Amino acid sequence: MKKLKQGVYSALGRIYIPEELRGKKDLILHISDTPLAIYPAIRRLIRIMKPKVIIHTGDLADHIKLEFNENLMKEFLSDARKIIRIMEFSSAEEIYLAMGNHDKYAKVKDMVSRSTLIEMGGVVKIEGYDFHLSHYYEDVITDPREYNLYGHNPEKKNHKVRTRWFLNGVSSINVIEGESGKVHELRYPWGTDSYRYRRVKSGL
């Protein structure tokens, strides 16, 4: 039933939040590679879930491929500011942003007010666990911790090696319960990958 509901919500451009996650006070939310078209769904998710910690592992405005065309800087700044505001205007106590290949560290640094920026990957302590955060799987695999969060490559799926989690914010929205350490995978809205790879226009 949960998978069916996730599919229906995804088709409607929304994100299904399981009842078991509603009302919990210790949730850690992981997203990555977010195109403009899904910002409203992300805003709704954060408003309802009220995560204690938000982690974004890069490419804040993934519909803008800044690495390949810096003439898009104005558009990047406008749209990156929107997703940053969604996160920073939330009730989250901590926000971590790992920079992606289509982000500009110096520009993003000027836009944030209470987010912690991670330029080249790094390890942070959250809810008593060690988290290795990077845009790239290749970074976290060299120094794996209890939770290893990344994005960029959709082929590097979520998996667990002994006691260590490797979580890809491209293939799913990942939610970690701070107290139990349990991992939940939520589905992105339908068409997210198409918006990421610019196969359709967002209309926003």
PyMOL commands that set and color helices and strands:
alter all, ss='L'
color gray80, all
select helices_A, chain A and resi 2-11+19-21+36-49+70-88+105-111+137-140+192-196
alter helices_A, ss='H'
color red, helices_A
select strands_A, chain A and resi 27-31+53-56+94-98+116-118+122-126+129-133+147-150+159-161+164-168+173-177+183-186
alter strands_A, ss='S'
color yellow, strands_A
deselect
rebuild
show_as cartoon
